[in-house]
């Protein structure tokens, strides 16, 4: 049996094999590789690819949640606006029991929930909670754009409430009880606080802006560095409260309205409070402002005679609170009287005549100045005497005025030293 051997392929008839590509021995630099990956958006490792996928998923989830929250917010806002239309609906209150019903609606759980909303500053949630859970009692005098928190009592919680740094805006705190509340650096803006009570409240650095404080009572409160801007303070009472007059308004809102009587009552209450806590400098300032308001009230009532007397007392010694005015008034009067003696003449060395006719006018004027001070202080040495009728009349007037001014000067300094 003949077995054929397999034919060997002809090497010349085969196509030439592809030569392997040679890899350069020096690789690309690390910065170049990083730049290429960033341009082609190629992750460096599989972990980086997985991280990028997770980051995209989180971004999509955040956008979805934001859209959902926006939709929920719009729905809540629409519901609150619908409830806002029922803001004027009133409940039937038995006669004579309005205040009791007003305060009894604030139970401890409601107060605690509202304090939490006030602390977080969520105005929409606060409005929604008030409209849905709190019985509304709206009075015809209530501002329409402020939330109803009338009769709110912080003391219902039984512990010290911390609302430091909270911004209260467009709230009606009529007849509320802020007892033992920390309101450090808090801000009340466009709030109604009429007939409210602040007892043992910490109000250091608190700001009242465009608020109504009519009839508010501050008892044992710390009002250091508290400011009152465009705030009505009619019939405000202070009792054992620390008030910083350096931050007190230089001009009250009642003064801008030319309600001088109300401004005088505010300064009077402030003066009594500052005197009770031992702040004599502040009490002196409040006393002076009270007298100024009383003088303007006299002019408003056209009591001109009493107004002139009050104006002169302010000119002479600042109603007893500025005794330095007496000193400068005495100096000016002595110099003016010396000029009068220089013109009318004094008896010097058996000579009587005006100063400009003397040999030494300067020495003559010095003698006139000496005689003026001696006469003003009612010493009367007798070495120099007036020699003409005008000079005698001027000396009499100066001596009478000197007695009056010296009495006022002693009285003012005694008041300053005794703190009255």
Residue pairs with C-beta under 8 A, 6 or more apart in sequence:
28 36
36 42
37 43
37 44
43 49
43 52
73 124
76 124
76 128
77 124
79 128
80 124
80 127
80 128
80 131
83 128
83 131
83 132
84 127
84 131
86 131
86 136
87 131
87 136
87 138
87 144
87 148
88 138
89 136
89 138
90 136
90 137
90 138
91 135
91 136
91 137
93 101
93 137
94 101
98 137
99 151
99 175
101 137
102 137
102 150
102 151
102 175
103 151
103 153
103 175
105 134
105 135
105 137
105 151
106 151
106 152
106 153
106 156
107 156
108 156
108 157
108 158
110 133
110 134
111 152
111 153
111 154
111 156
111 157
112 157
113 129
114 126
114 129
114 130
114 149
114 152
115 154
115 157
115 161
115 163
117 125
117 126
117 129
118 126
118 163
118 166
118 168
119 162
119 163
119 166
121 166
121 167
123 169
123 170
126 147
127 147
130 136
130 147
130 148
130 149
134 148
136 148
137 148
137 150
138 148
139 150
142 148
142 150
142 172
142 174
142 192
143 172
143 192
145 170
146 170
146 171
146 172
146 190
146 191
146 192
147 170
147 171
147 172
148 172
149 171
149 172
149 173
149 176
150 172
150 173
150 174
150 175
150 176
151 174
151 175
151 176
152 173
152 176
152 177
153 176
153 177
153 179
154 161
154 176
154 177
154 178
154 179
154 180
154 181
155 177
155 179
155 180
160 180
160 181
160 182
161 180
161 181
161 182
162 182
163 181
163 182
163 183
163 186
164 182
164 183
164 184
164 185
164 186
165 184
165 185
165 186
166 183
166 186
166 187
167 186
167 187
167 189
168 186
168 187
168 188
168 189
168 191
169 189
169 190
169 191
170 189
170 190
170 191
171 188
171 191
171 192
172 191
172 192
173 191
173 192
173 193
173 196
174 192
174 193
174 194
174 195
174 196
175 194
175 195
175 196
176 193
176 196
176 197
177 196
177 197
177 199
178 196
178 197
178 198
178 199
178 201
179 197
179 199
179 200
179 201
180 199
180 200
180 201
181 198
181 201
181 202
182 201
182 202
183 201
183 202
183 203
183 206
184 202
184 203
184 204
184 205
184 206
185 204
185 205
185 206
186 203
186 206
186 207
187 206
187 207
187 209
188 206
188 207
188 208
188 209
188 211
189 207
189 209
189 210
189 211
190 209
190 210
190 211
191 208
191 211
191 212
192 211
192 212
193 208
193 211
193 212
193 213
193 216
194 212
194 213
194 214
194 215
194 216
195 214
195 215
195 216
196 216
196 217
197 216
197 217
197 219
198 216
198 217
198 218
198 219
198 221
199 219
199 220
199 221
200 219
200 220
200 221
201 218
201 221
201 222
202 221
202 222
203 218
203 221
203 222
203 223
203 226
204 222
204 223
204 224
204 225
204 226
205 224
205 225
205 226
206 223
206 226
206 227
207 226
207 227
207 229
208 226
208 227
208 228
208 229
208 231
209 229
209 230
209 231
210 229
210 230
210 231
211 228
211 231
211 232
212 231
212 232
213 228
213 231
213 232
213 233
213 234
213 236
214 232
214 233
214 234
214 235
214 236
215 234
215 235
215 236
216 233
216 236
216 237
217 236
217 237
217 239
218 236
218 237
218 238
218 239
218 241
219 239
219 240
219 241
220 239
220 240
220 241
221 241
221 242
222 241
222 242
223 241
223 242
223 243
223 244
224 242
224 243
224 244
225 244
225 247
226 243
226 244
226 247
227 247
227 249
228 248
228 249
229 249
230 253
231 249
231 253
232 253
232 254
233 252
233 253
233 254
233 266
234 254
234 259
234 262
234 265
234 266
235 262
235 265
236 266
236 269
237 269
238 269
238 270
238 272
238 273
239 273
239 276
240 273
240 276
240 277
241 273
241 277
242 277
242 279
243 270
243 273
243 274
243 279
243 282
245 274
245 279
245 281
245 282
245 285
245 286
248 270
252 263
252 266
254 260
254 262
254 263
254 266
255 263
255 293
258 300
260 293
260 294
260 296
260 297
260 300
261 293
261 297
263 289
263 293
264 290
264 293
264 294
264 297
267 286
267 287
267 289
267 290
267 293
268 286
268 290
270 282
270 286
271 283
271 286
271 287
271 290
274 280
274 282
274 283
274 286
275 283
275 419
280 419
283 419
284 321
284 416
285 321
287 319
287 320
287 321
288 318
288 319
288 321
288 322
291 310
291 313
291 314
291 319
291 321
292 314
294 310
295 307
295 310
295 311
295 314
298 304
298 306
298 307
298 310
299 307
313 319
315 325
315 329
316 325
316 326
316 329
316 405
316 408
317 323
317 325
317 326
317 329
317 408
317 409
317 412
318 325
320 408
320 411
320 412
320 415
321 412
323 409
323 412
323 413
323 416
326 405
326 408
326 409
326 412
327 409
329 405
330 376
330 402
330 405
330 409
333 376
333 398
333 401
333 405
334 369
334 372
334 373
334 376
334 398
335 369
335 372
337 372
337 375
337 376
337 394
337 395
337 398
338 365
338 368
338 369
338 371
338 372
339 368
340 390
340 391
340 394
341 355
341 368
341 371
341 372
341 386
341 391
341 394
341 395
342 354
342 355
342 356
342 364
342 365
342 368
343 354
343 355
344 354
344 386
344 388
344 390
344 391
344 394
345 352
345 353
345 354
345 355
345 386
345 387
345 388
345 391
346 352
346 367
346 368
346 371
346 384
346 385
346 386
346 387
346 391
347 384
347 385
347 386
347 387
348 358
348 364
348 367
348 384
351 358
352 387
352 388
355 361
355 364
355 365
355 368
358 364
367 384
370 384
371 384
372 398
374 380
374 381
374 384
375 395
375 398
375 399
375 402
376 398
376 399
376 401
376 402
376 405
377 402
377 406
378 399
378 402
378 403
378 406
386 392
386 394
386 395
